[in-house]
């Protein structure tokens, strides 16, 4: 049986690769969405490492709170958590824009990619997983 942490890191890396591809093509909404998915999966990988039982949530704030309870430190600030959660909440057309102030900019897309990359590297480093 494959290692669940390694599998979640691989999924996080795949989402990040898609985000980077979309960023290069100028598709910033898609970039942010896949970067958010990457962040979420990287955080879940870190929680699984501590024996967490999967809770179906897409909230970075909820995952960070669970991490705090399990003594898992993620390299993500409160402002970054709010940013990531705003990406997920804004994924449906009925909502006005992806982020609180409308469609994402290149800068916001790059920020989401950088954040996802930082989280994947943190979880992989602690687990000694090759994430490149």
Buried (B, 14 or more C-beta within 10 A) or exposed (E): EEBBBBBBBBBBBBBBEBBBEBBEEEBBBBBBBBBBBBBBBBBBBBBBBEEBEEEEBBBBBBBBEBBEEEEBEBEBEEEBBEBBBBBBBBBEEEEEEBBEEEEBEEEBBBBBBEBBBBBBBBBBEBBEBEBE
